[in-house]
Structure formats: structure tokens, C-alpha cells
Amino acid sequence: MKIRKLAAGWWEANQWLKIKSVRSLALLFVCMYPLQALDLAVIPHLKEKGFGDHQGTYITITAIVQCIMSWLFVKMKKRPQQVLFRSLGLALLGKIFLIGAILSSKLWMYYGYAVVIAVSGTVSVLASGLLFDQALKQQGRKASFAGMALLTLSNTLLQGALVTVLFLPPLIIWVWVAVGVLAVCLWMTWKTPSGGEGPSKEEKEQLKQIEPSKGAQCKGLKRWIQDPSLWIFIGTLGSSLFYYAFPYLLPQTSFVTVEMAGVILGIATMGRAFASYFMTLILADRPSWSNRIVLVTRLSLPGGLALLCLSEGKWPLLIAGALLISCGGNGPATRVSYLKARNEAWGHAIAKISWDTSAIFGSIILLTWVAKSYGPNVALWCLMPGLVLAVIIASYLPLHRMPPEEDKSTK
């Protein structure tokens, strides 16, 4: 019976991956890993060149650009597939700025890297949201979650491979890999299928008739305080501080043993999947809770890191810190800011996405730290809970299909 359920879960995932938009998204994440590896490979060189002293300015620039791009994304008319692969090209341009900053020690190139990489990351997250929304509408909730679990499995394997080889080849190999990724991006930009043009004319008319949120009905200081974009901006500053400064801030605590590191990584991997699953279900039924979800994701990462630093080897605090870290991510809040700009009613449509690039990047940083401290074999063992959980999600969780949407435009 269990084997039959397992086979059914993977069949659902396979059906979901037949969607063209999902195949494009899977290719995007496969191409992203070499670029992220290039980031991690040059982080020690940034510290040597003294760029760590300018981390505050870097974070501020990144936060501002992320907020601006989330609003400008509304006006983009390109297909999501094209936007995704062009954002990969921008990511490569950012890496060129990064390498140039290291070689020349020019501060303006370091700031240029901050701008370009923020634009690329924000656009890719929002465009991937549109593609996931299309997949959910085409295949239903059960198949979409099974597909997400399958992609999570492949991403976890890629993370393990990346951690294993990250410090073995010289930097020039990653440069050549990045050039190859750029070639793939340019080719896919003009070869991707059409589709995903956004809401239809009827949907846009329906959105115009929806009442504004409570925050929009307030005036003066109260409206400014209740504006979700303000809190998204503040949260971006806080979470970006820990994402980008994590390699510099992580203390070399003597009480973190190999076993503790494995447990922390395992809990963080499993917790991210569970948090994503429940966040998706909550937002599907209660789209008005999007601001609360944003607040949780913004506070969880710094809160989890603080617990790890203050735990002093106490298991309850270590586990709590790992769970909080697993809930952190820039992607959900960035998507919500885009949705707020578009219309309050779209808050549940794209916020159903259960994983995002920032969470993956954060887990890579954690794995890299474990690999540097205890060796790649320990880091690979830390991935096992995530692999097991991906199979469980794909096979056993009681997921029901979404009811077909009514065509209100004909009424």
C-alpha cells in the first residue's frame, strides 16, 4: 500500500513537471547554482580587500533596489520565461562587477554589483511566482506540491554536489561556468514558449472593483504606518543584513560539535519545507494574512541566528534557532510587495509559492560553513533529512485539488 502511494506521488510530480513553465523554472534553478557558487568562492577575497567595512552601504543599496524593482515589475510586459532568463544574464553581469571589484579594489564596482544583483534577484523571484501560479491553475494543488517536492529533491542534491566541489577548483573554472550559463540564458530568452501574459482584461476589470485595503482607507501617519511596503522595506534591511553579512558575523563557537551542526542543518532543511507547506495553505485560505506571513519571515532569520549564538550548546535553543532560520526568506515578502502594488486581491495568487531563491541561498551558506568547519562529508549527511522529507511531501501528505475557478466575467 505504501509503495502504491509513493508511486502515485511521483506520478503526480511527473505530470506537474510536464508543464512548460515548470521546466523553464527548473532549468533556471539548475543554472543559478554555479552563479551562487561564484559568490561563495569570492567572499573571502572581499574580506581581504576591505569591502567588509562597507557592508552597511551595500545592504542599504540592495534593500532600496529590491523595493523599487518589486513595484516596477508590475509594468513589465515581457513573458515570465523571458524575464527569468534575462535575470540570469543580469546575475552574470553582477558577478563581473564582483570580480572586477576584487581585482581592482574599486568601491564603485562593489556597489554596482549590489545594484545589479538586487535587480536580478527581485525580478527572478517575482517571475518565478507567476510561473508557479500558472502551474497551480493547470494541475491543481496536489500535483503542484508533489512537483515542488521533486524540485526540492533535485535542488538538495545540487546543493550537496556544490558543497563537495566548491573549494576544489580554482576561481577561473567558475568564471567559465558563468560564461556558459550566460550563453544558455541568451538562447533561452528567444526560445522559450509564449504564455504567462498576466491577468486578462476581464480579470483586470474585476480587480478594479475590489475595495481597497484598510491601510489604504486611513490618512496621514496612520496610513503611512500601515503601508505594507514600509514594513517590507524595514524587513529587507534586517534580513539582508544577516543574509549578506552571515559569513562575516558567524562566531566561531567552540561548543558547536559535528553532531550539533548536523542536527541544526537537518532541522533547518525540514523546517523550511514544513513552513513553506503550511504558509502556502494559510495564504490560500486567508489571503489577508499576507502581512503577518511577511512579518514572520522577516523576523525568523535574525531571531534564529540570535538563538544559535546565545544557546551555548543547549539543545532546546539550538533546535528553536534552527526552526526559526528555516522560516526566513526574502522571497515571500518581495512577492507580497509586488502583489500589494498590483492589487490586494492578488495576495494569495502568487504567495502560494513554497520555496524561494533566498532560502536556498541561505541554506547553501549554512552548508558551506559546515563543509569548511567539518568537511564535505558531514555537510552531505546534513542533507539527508531534507531528502527524506521531500519524498514524504510528494507521497503522503493529504493534499486536495483546488476547485475549478468560476468564470465571473460571463456573469
N, C-alpha and C positions, 0 to 999 in steps of 0.2 A: 504493500500500500504506500509506504514512504517513497519507494523507488518511483511509483507511478506519479505521485505528487511532485517529486523532484523533476521528472521528465516533463510534466505539464508546465512547471515553472519556467524551465529553459526554453520550451516551445514558445511560450508567451514572449519571452525576451527576444527570441529569434524573429518572431513576427514583428515586434516593435522595431528591431534594427533594420528591417527591410524598407522603412520609410527613408526617402532620400535625404530629408533634412537631418535625420539622426545620423546617417552615415557621414554627412558633411561634418556634423558636430564631433563624432568620434575621431575623424581624421584631424580635426582641429586640435583636440587634446593630445593626440599622438605627436603632432608637430610641436606642441608647446613645450614638451619635456626637455628637448635639447636646449631651447632658449632659457628655460629656468635653470638648467644645469650650468649654463654660461654665467648666469647671475651668481650662483653659489660659488663657482670656481674663482671669481674675481673679488669676492667680498674681502678676503684677507688683504688683497692688494689695495683696496680702497682705504682700509685702516692704516696701512703703511704710508700711503700718500697724504694722510692727514684729513681726508674727507669726512671722517667721523665727527670732526669738530663742527661740521656744517649740517649735521643730521636734522636739526630743528627746522632750518630753512627748507631743506629737501622735503620734509614731511608736510610742511605748510603748503608748499607748491603743489604737491601731489593731492592733498585734500581739496584745494580750491579747484584744480583742473578736473578732478573726479566729479565734483558737484556741477560744474559748468557743463561738462560733457553729458551728464545724465539728463540735463534739460535740453541741450541741443539735439540729443538723439531723437527727440520727438519729431523734429523737422526733417530727418533723413528719409529719403525716398528710395534708397537702394534696397535690394533684396537682402535678407539676413545672411544668406550664404556668402554673398559678395562682401558684406561688411565684415564677416568673421575672418575671412582670409586676408582681406586688406589690413585688418587689425594685426594679423600676424606679421605682415610686412612692416607695419609701424613698430611692432615689438623688436624686429631685427634692426630697424633704424635706431631704436633706443640702445640696443647692445653696441652698435657702432659708436654712439656717443659715449657709452660707458668705457669701452676700450680706449677711445681717444682721450677721455679724462685721465685714465690711468697712465697712458703713455706720455701725455703732455703736461699732466698736473694742472690743467686749466679748469678753474671752478665753473666757468660758464658752460662747459661741456657736461659737467656733472649735473647742473641744473637743467640743461637741455634733455638729458636722459630722464630726469624726473618728469618733465612735461610730456615727452613722447610716450613714456611707458604708462603714465596715468591715462592718457587718451586711449591708448591701445587696450589697456586692461578694462576700462569702463565700457568701451564700445563692444568688446568681445563678450563681456558678461551680459549686457543687455540684448545683444543679437542672439546669443545662445538661449536667452529666455524666450524670445519669440519662436525659435525653432522647437523648444520643448513644449511650448503651448500648442503648436501645430500637431506635434506627436500625440499629446494627450487627447486632443479632439478627435484624432483619426483612430486611435487604438483603444481608448478607454484607460481607466485608472490602473487596473491590474496589470495589463500588458506594459504600460509605461513604467510602473515601478519595477517590474521584472527586468525591463531593459536597462533601467538605471542601475540595478544591482549588477547586471552583466558588465556595463561600462565601468562601474566602480571596481569590479574584479580586475578588469584589464588595466585600469589606472593604478591599482595597488601593485600589480606585477611590474608595471613600468617604473613605479617608484623604487621597488626593490632592485631592479636592474640598474637604475640610475645611481642609487646609493652605492652599489657594488663597484661601479666603474668610475665614479665621479673624480676620485683623486688619483686615478692611474694614468690616463693620457695627458699630454701637455695641453696647454690652452689653445694652441693652434688647431687642434683637432676639433674643438668645439666651434671655432670660427668657421671651419669648412662645413661643419654640420649646419650651422646657422645659414650659410650661403645656400646650401641645399634646400633648407626649409623655405627660404625666400623664393627659390625657383618654383617650389610646389605651390606656394601662395599665389604667385603671379599666374600660374597655369590654371589653378582652381578658380581664380577670380572670374575668368571668362568662360570656364567650362561648367560651372555649377548650374543646376536646373533652375528654372524660374519658380516663383511661388513665394508666399510669405510677404505679401504686399501690405500687411497691416489690416486694420478694420475696413469693412466695406462701407459704402455710402450710407446704407441703412443702419449699420452699427454706429456710425458717427452721429447720425441723427438721434439715435436712442441715447447716446452718451450726453448729448447737449441738453436733453430733457431731465437728466438726473439732478436732484437737488445738490447744492454744494455741501461740503463737509461742515461740521460745527466750527472748525477753525477758521474757515473762510467767511462765516457769518459774524465773527467777532470783529472788533475795531481796536485800533491803537495798539498799545503794548500787549494786551491780552491776545490779539490775533498774531502778533509777532512771536510771542512765546509758544503759541500752539501750532505754529507753522512747522510741519514735519521736516521741511528742508533745513531748517535751522538746527534741529537736533541731529539730523543726518550729517550735517557739516561738522558739528561738535564731535559726534561719534567717530567720524572718519579721522579726525585729528588724533583721537585717543587710540583707536585700533591700529592706525597706520604706524603710530609710534612703536607699538610692540611688534608689528609685522616686520618693519624695515630695520628696526634697531635691535631685534631679537638676538642676532649673533654677537652684538656688542654688549648687551645688557645681561645675558645669561650668566649667573655667577657659577664659578667652579666649586660647587658644593661637594664636600668630601663625603657626605652621608648618602649620596645617590649611588647605589650599587648597581651592578648589572641587572639583578633581578628587579629592582625598583624601576630602572629605566624601561625594561621590557613591559612591566605592568602599566606604567604611565602611557607608553605608546599604544599598547593594546587597548586600554580603556578609551584613549582619545580616538582611536580609529573606530571602535564600535560605537562610542557615544555620538560621533559625528553622523553616522548612518541613522541611528535611532532618532537623534534630534532632528535630522532632515526629514525623516519619515513623518514624525508627529507634527512638525511645523507645517508640512505640506497639507496634512489632513485638517489641521486647525484653520489654516488660511482658506482652504476650500470651502469650509462651512461658515467661517466667521471672518470675512474679508476686512471688517472694521478693526480687527486686532492687528493689522499690519504694523502700526506704530509700536505696539507692545513687542512684537517679534523683533523689530529693528532694535529696540532698546535692549532686549535680551542678548542679541547677537553682538551688540556693541560693547556691553559691559562684561560679557562672559570671558573673552580672551584675556584682557588685562587682569580681571579678577582671578582667573585660573592660574596665570603666571605668578600673581602675588601669593596665592595659596601654596604653590610649589616652593617659592622662595622662603616662605615662613613656616613650612611644615616641619623642618628639622628632622625629617625621617619618619614622621608619624603617619601611619598608613591611612587613617581616615581623611586627613588633609591632602595627602598625595592623590587619593582616589577622587576626592571632590575637585581638586585642581585640574586633574586630567579630564573630568567630565565637563567642567566649565570651558576648558580650552577647546573641546570638541564642538561646542556650540558656536564658537566665534567665527566670524567671516565677514568680509567686506561686501561680497556679492549680494546677499539678500537686501541689505539696506540701500545699496546703489540701485537695485531694481525698483525698490519701493519709491525712491526719489523720482525715478523716471515715470512710474505709474502715477504718482501724485501730480506730476506735471501734465500728464496726459488727461487723466480723469480719475476721480476717486474710485469709480466703479471697476476700473481695470486692476485694482489692487490684488484681487485673488486670481487673476488670469495667468500672470507670468510669475507671481511669487510662489507658484506651486513647485518650482524647480527645487530639487532636494540637495544639490551639491553645487559648488561654485569654485572658480579658479583660485580664489584667495584661500579657501580652506585646504585645497590640495597643496598650494604653495607652502602654507604653514606646516602641514604635515611633512613635507619634504625637508623643511628646515629642521624639524624635530628629529627626523630620521638621520639627517646628515650629522647632527650633533651626536647622536648615539653612535653612528658609524665612526666618527672621529675619536670619540672617547673610548669605545669598547670594541670597535672592529665591525666590518660589514656583516659578518655572520649573525651577530646579536641583533643588528637592525633588521635583517631579513626575518629572524624569528619573531620580532615585534609585529610583523605584518600579518602573522597567521590569524589572529582574531578577526581582522578585517576580511580576510578571505572566507572564513567560515560564516561570518555574518552576511556577506553578500549572497552566499548560497541560501541561507535561511530566508532572507528577504525575498529572493526570487521564487521560493518554493512553498513556504508555509504560512506566511502572514495572511490573515483573512482580508483580502482586498476585494472590493466590489467594483463593478464597472460604473462609470458615470452615466446617468440617464441622458438620453439624446436631447439636445437643445432644441427648444421650440423656436420656430421662425416667427418672431414677433413682428417682423416688418410687413408680413402679409395680412396682419390683423387690422 
